Amino acid sequence: MRVRKALTTSRIPTALVATSLALALAACGGGDGDDGKKDKAGGSGAAKETVDLPKLDGETLEVAAVWTGTEQENFKKVLAEFEKRTGATVKFVPAQDPIINFLGSKIAGGAPPDVAMLPQVGAIHQAVEKGWAKPLGEEAKAQLGKNYSQGWQDLGSHEGKPYGVYYKAANKSLIWYNTQVFENAGAKEPKSWDELMATAQAVYDSGVTPFSVGGADGWTLTDWFENVYLSQAGPEKYDQLAKHEIKWTDPSVKEALTTLAQVWGKADYVAGGADGALQTEFPASVTQTFTKGDQPKAAMVYEGDFVQVNIGETDAKVGTDAKVFPFPAVGDSAPVVSGGDAAVILEDSKASQALATFLASPDAAGIQAKLGGYLSPNKAVDSSAYPNEVQRKMAEALIQAGDDFRFDMSDQAPQAFGGTPGKGEWKILQDFLKNPKDVEGAQKKLEAAAAKAYGD
């Protein structure tokens, strides 16, 4: 098997993107209201119509995604708008990770969904190579060309042919914090890793555990690693490791794991300790940081902009009770890691092509933008669609970054290594969270799993 070419759309300078993000977040200040800006559709939830869709009365579509909870409910509102405008009926099909395995079972049973939302670049390539994915039609490609930077178009392509519409993006270089805890501890937003450690100690000294880690979901641990590695090893090494052009036994990986151990291996720095973290799923890692006022289970939680969805399940308000700062610089510059979910057609039809076209338009993204906890890489979405200043600034920074970012490394890998619960990178980093002293052992396991998945 050949080594899969990883599509890292960055042409540098990552540092400039990090700087713009930091300035954007700093400009947010307090307040979580809409600053008097209203949805251009009059607050009805319907986006302004910019794309023509066919009449599809009597047509039925199935859309599969791994989204749950509020994220799933918000996406269903987007699908409801598509139904309203076309007359089609759309059913949401809850999928499980790894989604490629889920889709494989559906296809083997003769009942594949019409469209799947794939959360990994590697999954898009696998779907094409297996003959499952169908190329995008002219209407969808026209929307991509008009509304997306070349980098996002490339991420959804295989050997130069467009297959995926990146409907959802994520800024995965953020740390969210409980402002009451920070106030009580006299803690400030850190800009470097050393400052982050000092902030964590101040929080700990005030009587609150510094970090909440959703270790039950292995993908959160890969995100931790990627931010540390990108900042410390630099973009060139990041790209090489993403393509498995260098081994996981490389000294740069040792340095990143050793740095991570400063948090994961520090006594009482992680809520519930390693065992507790490994039983904490991502949503709970957020909510336990923003409940019980100034005595939560932890003061900070690392993850992307989508954390806002889970904060919304608490009484905390984004911009006042819950604030955010960019992942601090571990090396010369702060990291900027992005992720995303792409719509891929599995059953080619007029209806599925129309849905892909709709999802590539600002009409669809504008609906979910106003609901919060969501970012779109679609540059035609007006930033006023976002519900608060924090999210508006994040969206603007994402669009201004253009092609200058690094895509989630594990999402670029073959799914067997970078996207399967209980296996590969997810499981090995969970084991490392439990025993962060065994850096060399973790490296050897990561390399063995990567070599097998990449076919080396």
C-alpha positions as a LaTeX table, in Angstrom:
\begin{tabular}{lrrr}
\hline
Residue & $x$ (\AA) & $y$ (\AA) & $z$ (\AA) \\
\hline
Met1 & 0.00 & 0.00 & 0.00 \\
Arg2 & 1.30 & 3.43 & $-0.82$ \\
Val3 & 1.80 & 6.11 & 1.81 \\
Arg4 & $-1.25$ & 8.33 & 1.69 \\
Lys5 & $-0.49$ & 11.91 & 0.74 \\
Ala6 & $-1.75$ & 14.17 & 3.48 \\
Leu7 & $-3.38$ & 17.36 & 2.34 \\
Thr8 & $-2.01$ & 20.07 & 4.59 \\
Thr9 & $-3.25$ & 23.23 & 3.02 \\
Ser10 & $-0.87$ & 25.57 & 4.78 \\
Arg11 & 1.78 & 27.47 & 2.91 \\
Ile12 & 2.82 & 29.07 & 6.22 \\
Pro13 & 3.09 & 31.59 & 7.91 \\
Thr14 & 1.31 & 29.82 & 10.77 \\
Ala15 & 2.63 & 32.46 & 13.17 \\
Leu16 & 0.71 & 35.18 & 11.36 \\
Val17 & $-2.53$ & 33.23 & 11.66 \\
Ala18 & $-1.87$ & 32.65 & 15.35 \\
Thr19 & $-1.27$ & 36.35 & 15.84 \\
Ser20 & $-4.48$ & 37.32 & 14.08 \\
Leu21 & $-6.40$ & 34.78 & 16.14 \\
Ala22 & $-4.94$ & 36.09 & 19.37 \\
Leu23 & $-5.84$ & 39.65 & 18.42 \\
Ala24 & $-9.32$ & 38.57 & 17.41 \\
Leu25 & $-9.98$ & 36.85 & 20.73 \\
Ala26 & $-8.49$ & 39.72 & 22.67 \\
Ala27 & $-10.84$ & 42.09 & 20.86 \\
Cys28 & $-13.86$ & 40.09 & 21.99 \\
Gly29 & $-13.81$ & 41.34 & 25.56 \\
Gly30 & $-16.84$ & 40.53 & 27.65 \\
Gly31 & $-20.44$ & 40.21 & 26.69 \\
Asp32 & $-22.21$ & 37.39 & 24.98 \\
Gly33 & $-25.10$ & 39.19 & 23.40 \\
Asp34 & $-25.67$ & 39.82 & 19.75 \\
Asp35 & $-24.57$ & 43.44 & 20.01 \\
Gly36 & $-27.76$ & 44.52 & 18.32 \\
Lys37 & $-27.01$ & 42.57 & 15.15 \\
Lys38 & $-29.96$ & 40.56 & 13.91 \\
Asp39 & $-30.22$ & 37.61 & 11.58 \\
Lys40 & $-30.64$ & 38.96 & 8.06 \\
Ala41 & $-33.50$ & 36.54 & 7.56 \\
Gly42 & $-35.46$ & 38.39 & 10.22 \\
Gly43 & $-34.68$ & 35.96 & 13.02 \\
Ser44 & $-36.82$ & 33.19 & 11.54 \\
Gly45 & $-33.86$ & 30.80 & 11.26 \\
Ala46 & $-34.10$ & 30.74 & 7.47 \\
Ala47 & $-31.11$ & 31.91 & 5.49 \\
Lys48 & $-31.29$ & 34.38 & 2.65 \\
Glu49 & $-31.68$ & 32.37 & $-0.57$ \\
Thr50 & $-28.59$ & 32.68 & $-2.75$ \\
Val51 & $-28.79$ & 29.36 & $-4.60$ \\
Asp52 & $-31.54$ & 27.81 & $-6.70$ \\
Leu53 & $-32.61$ & 24.32 & $-5.68$ \\
Pro54 & $-34.75$ & 21.89 & $-7.68$ \\
Lys55 & $-38.22$ & 20.70 & $-6.68$ \\
Leu56 & $-37.83$ & 17.26 & $-5.15$ \\
Asp57 & $-41.36$ & 16.42 & $-4.01$ \\
Gly58 & $-41.59$ & 12.77 & $-3.02$ \\
Glu59 & $-37.79$ & 12.30 & $-2.83$ \\
Thr60 & $-36.28$ & 10.88 & 0.37 \\
Leu61 & $-32.68$ & 11.32 & 1.50 \\
Glu62 & $-30.65$ & 9.87 & 4.36 \\
Val63 & $-27.74$ & 11.82 & 5.84 \\
Ala64 & $-25.33$ & 10.08 & 8.21 \\
Ala65 & $-23.10$ & 11.85 & 10.74 \\
Val66 & $-21.52$ & 11.13 & 14.11 \\
Trp67 & $-23.02$ & 14.30 & 15.62 \\
Thr68 & $-25.09$ & 13.97 & 18.78 \\
Gly69 & $-26.98$ & 16.21 & 21.18 \\
Thr70 & $-27.26$ & 19.91 & 20.41 \\
Glu71 & $-24.94$ & 19.66 & 17.42 \\
Gln72 & $-27.23$ & 17.09 & 15.81 \\
Glu73 & $-30.36$ & 19.08 & 16.60 \\
Asn74 & $-28.89$ & 22.24 & 15.08 \\
Phe75 & $-27.93$ & 20.40 & 11.89 \\
Lys76 & $-31.46$ & 19.00 & 11.65 \\
Lys77 & $-32.71$ & 22.59 & 11.45 \\
Val78 & $-30.52$ & 23.07 & 8.38 \\
Leu79 & $-31.96$ & 19.91 & 6.84 \\
Ala80 & $-35.47$ & 21.17 & 7.64 \\
Glu81 & $-34.78$ & 24.29 & 5.56 \\
Phe82 & $-33.68$ & 22.08 & 2.66 \\
Glu83 & $-36.92$ & 20.12 & 2.99 \\
Lys84 & $-38.94$ & 23.33 & 3.00 \\
Arg85 & $-37.28$ & 24.65 & $-0.14$ \\
Thr86 & $-37.28$ & 21.43 & $-2.17$ \\
Gly87 & $-40.16$ & 19.30 & $-0.91$ \\
Ala88 & $-37.78$ & 16.41 & $-0.20$ \\
Thr89 & $-37.81$ & 14.43 & 3.04 \\
Val90 & $-34.44$ & 14.14 & 4.81 \\
Lys91 & $-33.74$ & 11.61 & 7.56 \\
Phe92 & $-30.75$ & 12.03 & 9.86 \\
Val93 & $-28.95$ & 8.72 & 10.49 \\
Pro94 & $-26.81$ & 8.67 & 13.68 \\
Ala95 & $-23.43$ & 7.09 & 12.88 \\
Gln96 & $-20.72$ & 5.72 & 15.13 \\
Asp97 & $-16.97$ & 6.12 & 15.05 \\
Pro98 & $-15.16$ & 5.03 & 13.02 \\
Ile99 & $-17.66$ & 6.23 & 10.44 \\
Ile100 & $-15.92$ & 4.34 & 7.61 \\
Asn101 & $-16.70$ & 1.06 & 9.39 \\
Phe102 & $-20.27$ & 2.19 & 10.00 \\
Leu103 & $-20.70$ & 3.08 & 6.33 \\
Gly104 & $-19.09$ & $-0.18$ & 5.27 \\
Ser105 & $-21.69$ & $-2.17$ & 7.18 \\
Lys106 & $-24.49$ & $-0.08$ & 5.65 \\
Ile107 & $-23.12$ & $-0.53$ & 2.14 \\
Ala108 & $-22.62$ & $-4.27$ & 2.67 \\
Gly109 & $-26.26$ & $-4.48$ & 3.75 \\
Gly110 & $-27.38$ & $-2.67$ & 0.62 \\
Ala111 & $-28.64$ & 0.39 & 2.49 \\
Pro112 & $-26.05$ & 3.16 & 2.37 \\
Pro113 & $-27.07$ & 6.70 & 3.34 \\
Asp114 & $-27.26$ & 9.11 & 0.43 \\
Val115 & $-24.83$ & 11.56 & 2.01 \\
Ala116 & $-22.31$ & 11.13 & 4.83 \\
Met117 & $-20.61$ & 13.84 & 6.85 \\
Leu118 & $-17.01$ & 12.64 & 7.10 \\
Pro119 & $-14.87$ & 14.07 & 9.91 \\
Gln120 & $-11.48$ & 13.01 & 8.54 \\
Val121 & $-9.61$ & 13.81 & 5.35 \\
Gly122 & $-8.37$ & 10.22 & 5.46 \\
Ala123 & $-11.97$ & 9.00 & 5.51 \\
Ile124 & $-12.73$ & 10.93 & 2.31 \\
His125 & $-9.78$ & 9.28 & 0.54 \\
Gln126 & $-10.83$ & 5.85 & 1.80 \\
Ala127 & $-14.41$ & 6.38 & 0.64 \\
Val128 & $-13.16$ & 7.28 & $-2.84$ \\
Glu129 & $-10.65$ & 4.43 & $-3.00$ \\
Lys130 & $-13.33$ & 1.93 & $-1.97$ \\
Gly131 & $-15.58$ & 3.21 & $-4.76$ \\
Trp132 & $-18.21$ & 4.52 & $-2.35$ \\
Ala133 & $-17.91$ & 8.29 & $-2.86$ \\
Lys134 & $-19.38$ & 9.96 & $-5.94$ \\
Pro135 & $-17.92$ & 13.12 & $-7.52$ \\
Leu136 & $-19.66$ & 16.42 & $-6.94$ \\
Gly137 & $-21.80$ & 17.77 & $-9.76$ \\
Glu138 & $-21.40$ & 21.05 & $-11.58$ \\
Glu139 & $-23.76$ & 23.02 & $-9.30$ \\
Ala140 & $-21.97$ & 21.95 & $-6.12$ \\
Lys141 & $-18.56$ & 22.61 & $-7.70$ \\
Ala142 & $-19.73$ & 26.10 & $-8.69$ \\
Gln143 & $-20.66$ & 26.83 & $-5.09$ \\
Leu144 & $-17.28$ & 25.54 & $-3.90$ \\
Gly145 & $-15.39$ & 27.71 & $-6.36$ \\
Lys146 & $-17.35$ & 30.78 & $-5.35$ \\
Asn147 & $-17.48$ & 30.32 & $-1.58$ \\
Tyr148 & $-14.33$ & 28.45 & $-0.46$ \\
Ser149 & $-10.60$ & 29.13 & $-0.43$ \\
Gln150 & $-8.51$ & 26.73 & $-2.51$ \\
Gly151 & $-7.20$ & 25.04 & 0.61 \\
Trp152 & $-10.65$ & 23.91 & 1.74 \\
Gln153 & $-11.49$ & 22.80 & $-1.79$ \\
Asp154 & $-8.29$ & 20.73 & $-1.89$ \\
Leu155 & $-9.10$ & 19.05 & 1.41 \\
Gly156 & $-12.35$ & 17.74 & $-0.06$ \\
Ser157 & $-10.70$ & 16.49 & $-3.25$ \\
His158 & $-9.04$ & 13.22 & $-4.21$ \\
Glu159 & $-6.43$ & 13.29 & $-6.97$ \\
Gly160 & $-7.70$ & 16.70 & $-8.01$ \\
Lys161 & $-11.40$ & 15.76 & $-8.26$ \\
Pro162 & $-13.89$ & 17.32 & $-5.78$ \\
Tyr163 & $-15.78$ & 14.83 & $-3.62$ \\
Gly164 & $-16.38$ & 16.64 & $-0.34$ \\
Val165 & $-18.04$ & 19.87 & 0.74 \\
Tyr166 & $-16.49$ & 21.15 & 3.96 \\
Tyr167 & $-19.67$ & 22.25 & 5.66 \\
Lys168 & $-18.24$ & 22.63 & 9.15 \\
Ala169 & $-14.84$ & 23.83 & 10.32 \\
Ala170 & $-13.22$ & 23.86 & 13.72 \\
Asn171 & $-10.55$ & 25.98 & 15.35 \\
Lys172 & $-8.82$ & 23.41 & 17.54 \\
Ser173 & $-6.29$ & 25.74 & 19.14 \\
Leu174 & $-8.30$ & 27.16 & 22.04 \\
Ile175 & $-8.38$ & 26.84 & 25.82 \\
Trp176 & $-11.61$ & 27.82 & 27.59 \\
Tyr177 & $-11.63$ & 28.92 & 31.22 \\
Asn178 & $-13.93$ & 29.66 & 34.13 \\
Thr179 & $-13.53$ & 33.39 & 34.71 \\
Gln180 & $-14.61$ & 33.26 & 38.37 \\
Val181 & $-11.88$ & 30.74 & 39.14 \\
Phe182 & $-9.27$ & 32.82 & 37.33 \\
Glu183 & $-10.38$ & 35.95 & 39.20 \\
Asn184 & $-10.15$ & 34.23 & 42.58 \\
Ala185 & $-6.70$ & 32.83 & 41.73 \\
Gly186 & $-5.40$ & 36.11 & 40.33 \\
Ala187 & $-4.62$ & 34.18 & 37.15 \\
Lys188 & $-4.08$ & 35.76 & 33.75 \\
Glu189 & $-4.49$ & 34.44 & 30.21 \\
Pro190 & $-1.12$ & 32.85 & 29.30 \\
Lys191 & 0.64 & 33.35 & 26.00 \\
Ser192 & 3.40 & 30.76 & 26.40 \\
Trp193 & 3.55 & 27.20 & 27.72 \\
Asp194 & 5.60 & 28.32 & 30.72 \\
Glu195 & 2.95 & 30.94 & 31.49 \\
Leu196 & 0.26 & 28.26 & 31.15 \\
Met197 & 2.06 & 26.14 & 33.75 \\
Ala198 & 2.31 & 29.17 & 36.05 \\
Thr199 & $-1.40$ & 29.88 & 35.56 \\
Ala200 & $-2.21$ & 26.24 & 36.33 \\
Gln201 & $-0.19$ & 26.43 & 39.54 \\
Ala202 & $-1.97$ & 29.62 & 40.62 \\
Val203 & $-5.33$ & 27.95 & 40.03 \\
Tyr204 & $-4.20$ & 24.84 & 41.89 \\
Asp205 & $-3.01$ & 26.96 & 44.83 \\
Ser206 & $-6.44$ & 28.58 & 44.97 \\
Gly207 & $-8.05$ & 25.18 & 45.56 \\
Val208 & $-9.32$ & 24.25 & 42.09 \\
Thr209 & $-7.97$ & 21.55 & 39.78 \\
Pro210 & $-6.45$ & 23.28 & 36.74 \\
Phe211 & $-7.50$ & 21.06 & 33.80 \\
Ser212 & $-10.49$ & 19.04 & 32.65 \\
Val213 & $-9.57$ & 16.37 & 30.10 \\
Gly214 & $-12.11$ & 14.32 & 28.14 \\
Gly215 & $-9.89$ & 11.27 & 27.95 \\
Ala216 & $-12.71$ & 8.82 & 27.31 \\
Asp217 & $-12.73$ & 10.23 & 23.77 \\
Gly218 & $-9.28$ & 9.56 & 22.34 \\
Trp219 & $-9.59$ & 12.27 & 19.69 \\
Thr220 & $-9.31$ & 15.00 & 22.32 \\
Leu221 & $-5.88$ & 13.63 & 23.27 \\
Thr222 & $-4.69$ & 13.66 & 19.66 \\
Asp223 & $-5.68$ & 17.33 & 19.51 \\
Trp224 & $-3.64$ & 18.09 & 22.63 \\
Phe225 & $-0.62$ & 16.41 & 21.04 \\
Glu226 & $-1.01$ & 18.16 & 17.68 \\
Asn227 & $-1.05$ & 21.64 & 19.18 \\
Val228 & 2.04 & 20.98 & 21.27 \\
Tyr229 & 3.83 & 19.29 & 18.35 \\
Leu230 & 3.00 & 21.97 & 15.75 \\
Ser231 & 4.20 & 24.78 & 17.99 \\
Gln232 & 7.27 & 22.96 & 19.26 \\
Ala233 & 8.47 & 21.04 & 16.18 \\
Gly234 & 7.22 & 23.50 & 13.55 \\
Pro235 & 5.08 & 23.25 & 10.41 \\
Glu236 & 7.60 & 21.31 & 8.30 \\
Lys237 & 7.99 & 18.51 & 10.84 \\
Tyr238 & 4.21 & 18.51 & 11.39 \\
Asp239 & 3.65 & 17.90 & 7.68 \\
Gln240 & 6.26 & 15.15 & 7.62 \\
Leu241 & 4.76 & 13.33 & 10.59 \\
Ala242 & 1.26 & 13.72 & 9.14 \\
Lys243 & 2.46 & 11.93 & 5.96 \\
His244 & 4.51 & 9.43 & 8.00 \\
Glu245 & 7.64 & 10.66 & 6.25 \\
Ile246 & 9.31 & 10.68 & 9.66 \\
Lys247 & 8.73 & 8.07 & 12.34 \\
Trp248 & 6.89 & 8.48 & 15.61 \\
Thr249 & 10.17 & 7.48 & 17.29 \\
Asp250 & 11.63 & 10.79 & 16.07 \\
Pro251 & 13.13 & 12.99 & 18.84 \\
Ser252 & 10.54 & 15.70 & 18.04 \\
Val253 & 7.74 & 13.34 & 19.13 \\
Lys254 & 9.62 & 12.52 & 22.33 \\
Glu255 & 9.89 & 16.24 & 23.09 \\
Ala256 & 6.16 & 16.81 & 22.54 \\
Leu257 & 5.09 & 13.84 & 24.67 \\
Thr258 & 7.47 & 14.93 & 27.42 \\
Thr259 & 5.90 & 18.39 & 27.33 \\
Leu260 & 2.39 & 16.92 & 27.49 \\
Ala261 & 3.42 & 14.92 & 30.53 \\
Gln262 & 3.89 & 18.23 & 32.38 \\
Val263 & 0.09 & 18.43 & 32.44 \\
Trp264 & $-1.04$ & 14.82 & 32.21 \\
Gly265 & 1.56 & 13.56 & 34.67 \\
Lys266 & 1.36 & 16.32 & 37.26 \\
Ala267 & $-0.36$ & 15.15 & 40.43 \\
Asp268 & $-3.81$ & 16.72 & 40.87 \\
Tyr269 & $-3.57$ & 18.84 & 37.70 \\
Val270 & $-6.25$ & 16.81 & 35.88 \\
Ala271 & $-9.79$ & 16.52 & 37.23 \\
Gly272 & $-10.31$ & 13.02 & 38.61 \\
Gly273 & $-6.72$ & 12.11 & 37.86 \\
Ala274 & $-5.88$ & 9.91 & 34.90 \\
Asp275 & $-8.52$ & 7.32 & 35.79 \\
Gly276 & $-11.19$ & 9.99 & 36.11 \\
Ala277 & $-10.19$ & 11.65 & 32.84 \\
Leu278 & $-10.33$ & 8.33 & 31.01 \\
Gln279 & $-13.94$ & 7.95 & 32.15 \\
Thr280 & $-14.88$ & 11.52 & 31.19 \\
Glu281 & $-16.37$ & 12.02 & 27.75 \\
Phe282 & $-15.79$ & 15.28 & 25.91 \\
Pro283 & $-19.19$ & 16.93 & 26.68 \\
Ala284 & $-18.77$ & 16.28 & 30.40 \\
Ser285 & $-15.21$ & 17.63 & 30.33 \\
Val286 & $-16.74$ & 20.96 & 29.29 \\
Thr287 & $-19.81$ & 21.09 & 31.49 \\
Gln288 & $-17.87$ & 20.17 & 34.66 \\
Thr289 & $-15.65$ & 23.22 & 34.03 \\
Phe290 & $-18.59$ & 25.62 & 33.98 \\
Thr291 & $-20.89$ & 24.33 & 36.72 \\
Lys292 & $-20.84$ & 25.00 & 40.47 \\
Gly293 & $-19.78$ & 28.61 & 40.06 \\
Asp294 & $-16.24$ & 29.26 & 41.26 \\
Gln295 & $-15.83$ & 25.71 & 42.61 \\
Pro296 & $-16.10$ & 23.57 & 39.48 \\
Lys297 & $-14.23$ & 20.31 & 38.97 \\
Ala298 & $-11.66$ & 22.17 & 36.86 \\
Ala299 & $-10.75$ & 25.69 & 35.80 \\
Met300 & $-9.78$ & 25.10 & 32.16 \\
Val301 & $-10.73$ & 22.78 & 29.33 \\
Tyr302 & $-8.88$ & 22.49 & 26.04 \\
Glu303 & $-10.80$ & 22.03 & 22.77 \\
Gly304 & $-12.18$ & 23.81 & 19.74 \\
Asp305 & $-14.72$ & 26.52 & 19.13 \\
Phe306 & $-17.49$ & 23.89 & 19.34 \\
Val307 & $-17.03$ & 23.87 & 23.13 \\
Gln308 & $-19.62$ & 26.68 & 23.09 \\
Val309 & $-22.36$ & 24.15 & 22.34 \\
Asn310 & $-21.63$ & 22.33 & 25.59 \\
Ile311 & $-21.19$ & 25.53 & 27.59 \\
Gly312 & $-24.72$ & 26.32 & 26.42 \\
Glu313 & $-25.93$ & 23.32 & 28.42 \\
Thr314 & $-24.82$ & 25.09 & 31.62 \\
Asp315 & $-25.81$ & 28.41 & 33.16 \\
Ala316 & $-22.47$ & 29.95 & 32.16 \\
Lys317 & $-22.44$ & 32.72 & 29.56 \\
Val318 & $-19.78$ & 32.80 & 26.85 \\
Gly319 & $-17.85$ & 36.06 & 27.07 \\
Thr320 & $-18.54$ & 36.61 & 30.77 \\
Asp321 & $-18.52$ & 33.38 & 32.83 \\
Ala322 & $-16.66$ & 31.47 & 30.13 \\
Lys323 & $-13.81$ & 33.00 & 28.17 \\
Val324 & $-11.17$ & 31.66 & 25.80 \\
Phe325 & $-7.54$ & 32.21 & 24.86 \\
Pro326 & $-5.44$ & 30.77 & 22.00 \\
Phe327 & $-3.44$ & 27.64 & 22.76 \\
Pro328 & $-0.18$ & 29.08 & 24.11 \\
Ala329 & 3.09 & 28.97 & 22.19 \\
Val330 & 5.17 & 25.97 & 23.20 \\
Gly331 & 7.90 & 26.79 & 20.71 \\
Asp332 & 8.51 & 29.91 & 18.64 \\
Ser333 & 4.86 & 30.55 & 17.75 \\
Ala334 & 1.38 & 29.57 & 18.85 \\
Pro335 & $-0.25$ & 26.71 & 16.92 \\
Val336 & $-3.27$ & 26.96 & 14.62 \\
Val337 & $-4.86$ & 23.55 & 14.08 \\
Ser338 & $-8.12$ & 23.21 & 12.17 \\
Gly339 & $-10.56$ & 20.37 & 11.68 \\
Gly340 & $-13.78$ & 19.96 & 9.79 \\
Asp341 & $-16.60$ & 17.78 & 8.49 \\
Ala342 & $-17.27$ & 17.28 & 4.79 \\
Ala343 & $-20.46$ & 16.19 & 3.05 \\
Val344 & $-19.74$ & 13.31 & 0.67 \\
Ile345 & $-22.28$ & 11.75 & $-1.70$ \\
Leu346 & $-22.58$ & 7.95 & $-1.54$ \\
Glu347 & $-25.77$ & 7.54 & $-3.59$ \\
Asp348 & $-25.69$ & 9.78 & $-6.64$ \\
Ser349 & $-29.02$ & 11.39 & $-7.48$ \\
Lys350 & $-30.57$ & 14.74 & $-8.28$ \\
Ala351 & $-31.60$ & 15.03 & $-4.61$ \\
Ser352 & $-28.20$ & 14.18 & $-3.10$ \\
Gln353 & $-26.42$ & 16.55 & $-5.49$ \\
Ala354 & $-28.91$ & 19.26 & $-4.55$ \\
Leu355 & $-28.18$ & 18.73 & $-0.85$ \\
Ala356 & $-24.42$ & 18.96 & $-1.47$ \\
Thr357 & $-25.02$ & 22.18 & $-3.41$ \\
Phe358 & $-27.13$ & 23.56 & $-0.56$ \\
Leu359 & $-24.48$ & 22.66 & 2.05 \\
Ala360 & $-21.83$ & 24.41 & $-0.07$ \\
Ser361 & $-23.87$ & 27.61 & $-0.10$ \\
Pro362 & $-24.03$ & 30.32 & 2.56 \\
Asp363 & $-27.76$ & 29.57 & 2.84 \\
Ala364 & $-27.17$ & 26.40 & 4.87 \\
Ala365 & $-24.18$ & 27.60 & 6.90 \\
Gly366 & $-25.97$ & 30.83 & 7.82 \\
Ile367 & $-28.70$ & 28.86 & 9.60 \\
Gln368 & $-26.35$ & 26.88 & 11.83 \\
Ala369 & $-24.05$ & 29.85 & 12.40 \\
Lys370 & $-26.77$ & 31.75 & 14.25 \\
Leu371 & $-27.39$ & 28.75 & 16.54 \\
Gly372 & $-23.86$ & 28.89 & 17.99 \\
Gly373 & $-21.09$ & 26.34 & 18.53 \\
Tyr374 & $-20.32$ & 26.24 & 14.82 \\
Leu375 & $-17.85$ & 27.74 & 12.36 \\
Ser376 & $-18.08$ & 27.65 & 8.59 \\
Pro377 & $-15.13$ & 27.81 & 6.18 \\
Asn378 & $-17.59$ & 29.31 & 3.68 \\
Lys379 & $-16.32$ & 32.85 & 3.08 \\
Ala380 & $-19.74$ & 34.01 & 1.83 \\
Val381 & $-21.29$ & 33.65 & 5.29 \\
Asp382 & $-21.70$ & 37.08 & 6.84 \\
Ser383 & $-20.04$ & 37.22 & 10.26 \\
Ser384 & $-23.15$ & 38.96 & 11.62 \\
Ala385 & $-24.87$ & 35.55 & 11.42 \\
Tyr386 & $-22.90$ & 34.36 & 14.45 \\
Pro387 & $-24.64$ & 34.82 & 17.80 \\
Asn388 & $-21.90$ & 36.52 & 19.85 \\
Glu389 & $-18.77$ & 38.58 & 19.44 \\
Val390 & $-16.47$ & 35.74 & 20.51 \\
Gln391 & $-17.70$ & 33.53 & 17.72 \\
Arg392 & $-17.84$ & 36.33 & 15.16 \\
Lys393 & $-14.15$ & 37.06 & 15.73 \\
Met394 & $-13.27$ & 33.36 & 15.47 \\
Ala395 & $-15.15$ & 33.10 & 12.17 \\
Glu396 & $-13.46$ & 36.21 & 10.79 \\
Ala397 & $-10.01$ & 34.92 & 11.79 \\
Leu398 & $-10.73$ & 31.58 & 10.10 \\
Ile399 & $-11.73$ & 33.22 & 6.83 \\
Gln400 & $-8.85$ & 35.70 & 6.95 \\
Ala401 & $-6.42$ & 32.79 & 7.40 \\
Gly402 & $-7.24$ & 31.64 & 3.86 \\
Asp403 & $-5.01$ & 28.63 & 3.21 \\
Asp404 & $-2.55$ & 29.36 & 6.03 \\
Phe405 & $-3.39$ & 26.72 & 8.63 \\
Arg406 & $-2.60$ & 23.12 & 9.51 \\
Phe407 & $-5.38$ & 20.53 & 9.35 \\
Asp408 & $-5.85$ & 18.08 & 12.22 \\
Met409 & $-3.06$ & 15.51 & 11.87 \\
Ser410 & $-4.99$ & 12.46 & 13.05 \\
Asp411 & $-7.81$ & 13.32 & 10.66 \\
Gln412 & $-5.35$ & 13.15 & 7.77 \\
Ala413 & $-4.14$ & 9.69 & 8.75 \\
Pro414 & $-5.66$ & 6.38 & 7.67 \\
Gln415 & $-8.67$ & 5.85 & 9.91 \\
Ala416 & $-7.20$ & 2.69 & 11.44 \\
Phe417 & $-4.48$ & 4.84 & 13.00 \\
Gly418 & $-6.01$ & 8.27 & 13.53 \\
Gly419 & $-9.76$ & 7.77 & 13.84 \\
Thr420 & $-10.75$ & 4.51 & 15.55 \\
Pro421 & $-11.87$ & 4.25 & 19.19 \\
Gly422 & $-9.85$ & 1.73 & 21.15 \\
Lys423 & $-7.13$ & 1.47 & 18.52 \\
Gly424 & $-4.16$ & 3.30 & 17.03 \\
Glu425 & $-3.30$ & 6.79 & 18.15 \\
Trp426 & $-6.49$ & 7.24 & 20.18 \\
Lys427 & $-5.83$ & 4.18 & 22.38 \\
Ile428 & $-2.07$ & 4.70 & 22.66 \\
Leu429 & $-2.49$ & 8.29 & 23.85 \\
Gln430 & $-5.12$ & 7.13 & 26.34 \\
Asp431 & $-2.55$ & 4.66 & 27.66 \\
Phe432 & 0.01 & 7.47 & 27.76 \\
Leu433 & $-2.41$ & 9.66 & 29.75 \\
Lys434 & $-2.53$ & 6.86 & 32.30 \\
Asn435 & 1.26 & 6.43 & 32.34 \\
Pro436 & 2.92 & 9.61 & 31.01 \\
Lys437 & 6.34 & 8.48 & 32.25 \\
Asp438 & 6.58 & 5.88 & 29.48 \\
Val439 & 7.44 & 8.24 & 26.64 \\
Glu440 & 9.64 & 5.76 & 24.79 \\
Gly441 & 7.05 & 3.00 & 25.07 \\
Ala442 & 4.34 & 5.29 & 23.71 \\
Gln443 & 6.56 & 6.27 & 20.78 \\
Lys444 & 7.26 & 2.65 & 19.86 \\
Lys445 & 3.55 & 1.77 & 19.98 \\
Leu446 & 2.62 & 4.82 & 17.91 \\
Glu447 & 5.22 & 3.97 & 15.27 \\
Ala448 & 4.16 & 0.33 & 15.04 \\
Ala449 & 0.49 & 1.29 & 14.65 \\
Ala450 & 1.28 & 4.02 & 12.12 \\
Ala451 & 3.55 & 1.77 & 10.02 \\
Lys452 & 0.79 & $-0.84$ & 9.83 \\
Ala453 & $-1.93$ & 1.67 & 8.92 \\
Tyr454 & 0.16 & 3.48 & 6.29 \\
Gly455 & 1.37 & 0.18 & 4.83 \\
Asp456 & 5.06 & 0.85 & 5.42 \\
\hline
\end{tabular}
